[in-house]
Amino acid sequence: MIRRFDIADAPSVYETEKLCFPDPWSENGIRAEADNALGVSLVCEEDGIIGYIFGDCDGASSYISRIAVHPAHRRKGTAAELMRIFMQLTSGDISLEVRQANTGAAAFYEKMGFERIALRKGFYSDPPDDAAVMILRR
């Protein structure tokens, strides 16, 4: 079931965050998403939180800051469903950055209709990597 993120979800999201990213957000950073006035934050819950998407929408455009699925629950359509609902709840073009080294995520975004539009050199620091800027025009 996909639903809106609640601050009570932060500990579970944080556990998945640590498994999915070399530079995880802090639990406090995750909690802050509950108070983000422009935020569109969703979780997928099946016997606990198995995935999430955090983003913003200002009415003219949208931005995805984080999307992840617990490694034990990947390749089952969870990320695509989170993305689909995020698209329904937001407006305008959607942009995001993805590590150059994360070819699996980039392929997923391309499958969802995103295209690469730029490269941000040195965007990530831990470990160092460039970011591909991707956009879904709608």
N, C-alpha and C positions, 0 to 999 in steps of 0.2 A: 504494500500500500504506500502510495506517495502522498505526503502531506507537508504542510508548512513546518519549517524548522522551529523548534522551541528551545529556549535556553536550557531546559532540562536535558536536551539531547547532546549538549556540549561534551560531556565526558565520553560518550560512545563515539561521537564524531571524531574526537581527539585520538582515540585509540586507532581508528581506521586511518586517520591523517598520518599518524606515525608509521604505519605500515606502507603507505602509498607514496610518500614524498620524502626525498632526501633532506628537504628543508621545511619540515612541518610547521604549520601555524601553532601558536601556543593555545592552550585551552582557553585562556582569557581572550585571545584574539578571535577564537571561534564564538565565544559567548557574546562578543561585541556585535556579531552579525544579527543577533536578536533585536538590537536597537538601531540598526541601520535604516534610516528613513527611506532610502531609495532601494533597499535590499529586497531581493526576491530569492529566498533561501528555502530549499526543499530537502527532505530526507525520504529515503525509501526504507520502510520498516517491514521486516519479516523475521519474527523472533529476535528482535533487536534491530538497530540501525545497520544496514548493509551498504548504504550509499548515500551521497548527498551532492547537492549543487548549490553554490553560493554565487550570486551575481547582483547586479544593479540595473535599474532602468530609470531613466530620467524623463521618459515619455517620448523622447526623440530617438534614443539609441539605447542599446543594452550592452552589458559587459559581463562575461563569466570570469570570476576570479578563482574559482575552485570547483572541480568536479572529481569525484572519486567513488570507487566501488571497492569494498573489502575484497582482497585477493581470493578468498574462498568462494566468492559469489560472482566472479567475472564471467563474461561470455554467455550471459543469460538474458541480455537485453535491458538490464537495469539502467546503465548509463544512457542508452537511447531513450528509454522512457522518461528518465529525469530531464533529459534535454528537450524532449517533445513537450512536456508540461511547462518547462521554463519558457519555451517558444510561445506557447499559448498565453502565458501570463505577462509577457513583455511585448514591447513594440519597437519598431525600428530595426536597423541592422544590429547584429550581435557580433562583438569582437572578443578576442581572447589572445593570450600568449601561450605558447607551448615550447618546452625545451626542444632544441634541435635534436638532442640525443633520444628523445621520446618518440620514436618513429611509430609505435603502436597507437599512441594517443593522436598523433597527427593524422594517421590513416583513418582513425575513427571520426575525427572532425571532418575530414574530406568526404567521408561516406555520408555524413550528416549535411553536406552541402557547403561547408566552409571552404574558402580559398585562401592561399597564402598571398599576403600583400606587401609584407616588409620583413626585414630582419633587424632585430635589436641586438647589437653586439654587446657581449658582457652583461646581459640582463640578469642572469642568475649568478650567484656567488658561491653557493655551497651545494654541490660542486660547481665550479665555473662552467658556464654554458651560454650560448646565444639563444635568443628566443625568436621563433617564427611568429609573426603577427598574422592572425587569421581572422577572416570576416565572413559572416553569412549575410548576404544582402537580401532584404525582403521589403 
